[in-house]
């Protein structure tokens, strides 16, 4: 019988995923909670003659790593993003690359709202205030913040996550402005079904009119430093 293919996993992932792998493969999981060095990944792939690699976004998978095991045929990342993998080098070597698109869209939108509400209601600041034993009594001006309901939310990037964030504004009766590389009429139509009227504006108008601004664009040269001093000064006080 042929040997069972070996899969190397660079860090512990949920057991449900490991159990599925173990049904068909010999699975070797690296101990430790911190990301491994690239040389550690290379040496382990080589010693195992691994057929598969499961990595995380913190792992740099370059051509040298891909060459570490001559049997390597699949690299799969436990993430939506895959820019830590040299996809072109993998294609040159006939190595398939897998990722997990879409699995965190709703979850990331939830986190966006957690951050937005925490900022608006000054939740972290208030917690620190109480922990520091500064609380004496309620006051009408104590730690108040801007209301979220009936406010205007500016969304930079109305892609999967941005539009999912926008969908949640229906519960807060918010106005939604967005900017993107170009208008997104199909997304606007989808949002309208949830009672959200998303209006396309340019960057300057979005910053001037929005009460809150949330960014949902990939980090690349065109977006690096998108918000700077000039942009902050253009916003409301």
C-alpha positions, 0 to 999 in steps of 0.5 A: 500500500502507498504511504499515507500523505503527510500534512504539516500544520504550522500551529494548532487550529480547531480540532474540527479541522484537524479531525477532517484532515486526520481522516485521510492524512498523517497530520503533524501539528507544530507545538507553540502559540507563536508564529514559526520562523520561515526556516522552521517551516522549511526544515519541518517540511523537508524532514517530513517530506510533506505532501501538504501544508496548512499555514496561517497569515503570519507565515511567509510562504515563499519560493524557498518554503515551497521547494523545501519538500519535493512532494509538496502539492497543496498549501492551504491557509487558515485565512481569507487573505493569501498575500503571505503566499507566493501564489505565482511561485506555487503555480510554477511548481504545480502546487495548489493554493487554498484559502477560506473566502467568505467565512468571516464576512459576517463576523468581521461586520459584527466586530466593526459594529462592536468597535463603532458602538464602543467608540461612540458610547465611550465604553472602554474609557468608561470602564477605565474610569470606574476601575480607577475609582473615579466614579462618584455619581451620575451626571448629565455630561459625564462620559456622554458620546455621540448617538449612533441612531440617526447618524451618518455612516461613511463606508470606504469600500462597499465590498463584501464586508463593507456592504455587510456592515451597511446592512446592519445600519437598518437597525439604527436608522442611519444614513449611509454614504460610501465611496469606492473605485466606482459606484456599486448599483447592484450592491445599492439595490441589494441593500435597498431590500434591507431598507438601506439607502446607500449613496455614492459620493466622492472621498471629500464629501464622505469625510465631510458629511459622515459622523462615523467612517469605517474602512473596508479596503485592502492594504495596497499602495493606492490605499496606504495612508488613506487617512492622514492629517488632511483627511482628519481635518476634513471630518466633523469635530 
